[in-house]
Amino acid sequence: MDKDYLYEDMNPRSEEVQEIMGRVPHWIVRRGIGLILFVILVLLVGSYFFRYPEKVTAEVRILSTAPSARIAVSEEGRIRSIFVYNSDTVHKGRLLAIVEHDADGVIMTDSLVSPMDGVANTTRLYVEGSYAIPGEPIFVITPLRAGKLQAYGELTATEREKVRAGQRVLARRSARYGEGGVEGTVRSVSVIPNAEGKYFFDITFRNCPSDAFPQGGETVTTAEIIVKEKCLLESLLQPIHMFGSP
């Protein structure tokens, strides 16, 4: 059989086959477009109902209304007698130690007593004969009853526009006192900035565990203020809104 004849005979058919194979049926196109539009609609509706909290994170300082007491000497001396040790429970007026110091050749003694009921903690190992340095606490008395915690912080002008009294707050605590946070509420926000242009705000805690933060002194941590429940759709449309704004 002539090869040229076969080629001429098959070539038109092959072109017809290619045309048929390259032609996508209209019903597939319509269903494909419909499926894509349906998926987009489901995503848009779902993004409207999916909400997440918009937060403002700020550094806060937490204070206790029952601070610890630092017991130290005003003059350098030597501990003659020591009556309590680390983690001992003491009562108000309990004699903690007696310290001797030289005052112009005369040996004077100071009696260190506890100013409150609490737990005595030492900053380092002290024994009879140890030297006491002025300003360095020999004991730190932590109150037995936990005081009320108060917290305050500062906001920038931009943050101040979002934060309002009554908003929920989550104050983070260190790993030493347990992971997680303690819930509170923004009590007030100042309307006048300070010299640095920051706005003061304070927090009240509800049902705060006594061991949530260290008692006494000041603790610095971070707090997340829930300023708004925002839907995902709003976030998706925000770039379009910003683009269209003059």
C-alpha positions, 0 to 999 in steps of 0.5 A: 500500500502506498505510504503517501496514500495512508498518510493523506487518508489518516491526516484529516481524521487525526485533525478531526480527532484532535478537534474533538478532543480539544473541545471542552463540553459546555456543561463541564465549563458551566459546572466547573464555574458553578463549583468554584463560585459555590466554594468561594461563597462557602468560604466567605460565609464561613469567614463571616462567622469565624471570629477571633479576638483583636488584642493590644499587648502592653507591659504591666506592673503588678503590686500587692497591697500586702508587700513583703518586709525587708529586714536589714541593718543600718550599720555594718555588724556581726550577727551574734544570735539568729533565731529563725531560718529560711521558710520559718513561720513567724509572728509579728514581734518575733525576735529574728536575730541580734546584730552587734556593731562597734560604735566608737569602741562601744559594742552596741546591739540591734534586735531584728524583729518581724513587723508582721505575721509571715514566712521568713526567707533569707537572701543567702546563708546567715549563721552566727558570726556572719557579717551583716551589710547595711541595706542588704536584707538578712530576712524578707518576711512574706505575709501569710495573707495574700494582699489584693493585687493591683496592676497598671501600665501605659498605652501609646496614643494608637493603643489608647483609641482601642482600649476602654474600661470594662474590656477583658485582660489576660495577664501572663505569669511566669513559669515559676508560678504556673503557666497561663494567665490571670483574667482581669478587667480594665478599670480605667484609662486616662484621657491625658497623656504623661510627659512621654505621651503615654496613657495610664491604665489600671487593671482589677483582677477577679478570682485571682489565686493567691499564688498567681504572682509573687507577693510583695514588691513589684512584678513586671509582666505582659497583659493582653487586652481583648479590645474587639471580637473581629471576624475573618471576613473583615480582615480579608476585606480590609486591604480592599477598603484601604485601597479604595480610601482616598 
